[in-house]
Amino acid sequence: METMLNIEYLTSQDGEAIAVVIPIALWRQLLPDEESSLEELGEAVEDYCLNKAMNEAVNTPLL
């Protein structure tokens, strides 16, 4: 069974979310190359989310 990630949000004094803090292991999984572009980051996050959803679907019993 997979554990939950410790993702945190930084907020302004007004309580608005201004940044997301993720574990460095996840960051390195999303962007193994420090020279990656914002487009590559977006694609990596999309791929990561799709893979997580597919893994969850495989582990979910059929209705």
BAKOL-793207 format. One record per residue (C-alpha): residue in one letter; x negated, y, z negated; residue number from 0. Coordinates in nm, 4 decimals. Layout:
BEGIN
+------+----------+----------+----------+-----+
: code :       px :       py :       pz : pos :
+------+----------+----------+----------+-----+
:    A :        X :        Y :        Z : NUM :
...
+------+----------+----------+----------+-----+
***
This chain:
BEGIN
+------+----------+----------+----------+-----+
: code :       px :       py :       pz : pos :
+------+----------+----------+----------+-----+
:    M :   0.0000 :   0.0000 :   0.0000 :   0 :
:    E :  -0.1307 :   0.3453 :   0.0893 :   1 :
:    T :  -0.1727 :   0.6165 :  -0.1731 :   2 :
:    M :  -0.0386 :   0.9683 :  -0.1407 :   3 :
:    L :  -0.2794 :   1.2428 :  -0.0429 :   4 :
:    N :  -0.3518 :   1.5258 :  -0.2803 :   5 :
:    I :  -0.2482 :   1.8219 :  -0.0638 :   6 :
:    E :  -0.2212 :   2.1594 :  -0.2344 :   7 :
:    Y :  -0.1030 :   2.5039 :  -0.1284 :   8 :
:    L :  -0.2685 :   2.8348 :  -0.2097 :   9 :
:    T :  -0.0212 :   3.1141 :  -0.2676 :  10 :
:    S :  -0.0347 :   3.4905 :  -0.2750 :  11 :
:    Q :   0.0606 :   3.6893 :  -0.5840 :  12 :
:    D :   0.4098 :   3.7081 :  -0.4326 :  13 :
:    G :   0.4341 :   3.3288 :  -0.4267 :  14 :
:    E :   0.4029 :   3.2990 :  -0.0482 :  15 :
:    A :   0.2028 :   3.0031 :   0.0834 :  16 :
:    I :  -0.1113 :   3.1373 :   0.2510 :  17 :
:    A :  -0.3279 :   2.8257 :   0.2915 :  18 :
:    V :  -0.3297 :   2.4482 :   0.2624 :  19 :
:    V :  -0.6014 :   2.2526 :   0.0830 :  20 :
:    I :  -0.6543 :   1.8939 :   0.2011 :  21 :
:    P :  -0.9071 :   1.6299 :   0.0973 :  22 :
:    I :  -1.2339 :   1.6528 :   0.2917 :  23 :
:    A :  -1.1987 :   1.2868 :   0.3981 :  24 :
:    L :  -0.8758 :   1.3723 :   0.5808 :  25 :
:    W :  -1.0328 :   1.6843 :   0.7321 :  26 :
:    R :  -1.3217 :   1.4756 :   0.8669 :  27 :
:    Q :  -1.0757 :   1.2218 :   1.0054 :  28 :
:    L :  -0.8883 :   1.4976 :   1.1895 :  29 :
:    L :  -1.1976 :   1.6861 :   1.3053 :  30 :
:    P :  -1.5085 :   1.4692 :   1.3083 :  31 :
:    D :  -1.6862 :   1.7318 :   1.5226 :  32 :
:    E :  -1.7431 :   2.0732 :   1.3642 :  33 :
:    E :  -1.7291 :   2.2326 :   1.7105 :  34 :
:    S :  -1.3610 :   2.1388 :   1.7622 :  35 :
:    S :  -1.1165 :   2.3987 :   1.8929 :  36 :
:    L :  -0.7791 :   2.4966 :   1.7469 :  37 :
:    E :  -0.6143 :   2.3038 :   2.0304 :  38 :
:    E :  -0.8090 :   1.9904 :   1.9352 :  39 :
:    L :  -0.7094 :   2.0400 :   1.5714 :  40 :
:    G :  -0.3428 :   2.0644 :   1.6709 :  41 :
:    E :  -0.3679 :   1.7480 :   1.8780 :  42 :
:    A :  -0.5488 :   1.5638 :   1.5981 :  43 :
:    V :  -0.2814 :   1.6608 :   1.3427 :  44 :
:    E :  -0.0077 :   1.5543 :   1.5853 :  45 :
:    D :  -0.1802 :   1.2188 :   1.6455 :  46 :
:    Y :  -0.2299 :   1.1676 :   1.2718 :  47 :
:    C :   0.1374 :   1.2365 :   1.1964 :  48 :
:    L :   0.2564 :   1.0119 :   1.4792 :  49 :
:    N :   0.0335 :   0.7278 :   1.3585 :  50 :
:    K :   0.1590 :   0.7700 :   1.0011 :  51 :
:    A :   0.5218 :   0.7585 :   1.1218 :  52 :
:    M :   0.4549 :   0.4492 :   1.3328 :  53 :
:    N :   0.2853 :   0.2725 :   1.0401 :  54 :
:    E :   0.5774 :   0.3594 :   0.8138 :  55 :
:    A :   0.8246 :   0.2274 :   1.0725 :  56 :
:    V :   0.6370 :  -0.1034 :   1.0918 :  57 :
:    N :   0.6550 :  -0.1391 :   0.7127 :  58 :
:    T :   1.0253 :  -0.0468 :   0.6907 :  59 :
:    P :   1.2780 :  -0.3317 :   0.6970 :  60 :
:    L :   1.5329 :  -0.3227 :   0.9767 :  61 :
:    L :   1.8789 :  -0.1993 :   0.8807 :  62 :
+------+----------+----------+----------+-----+
***
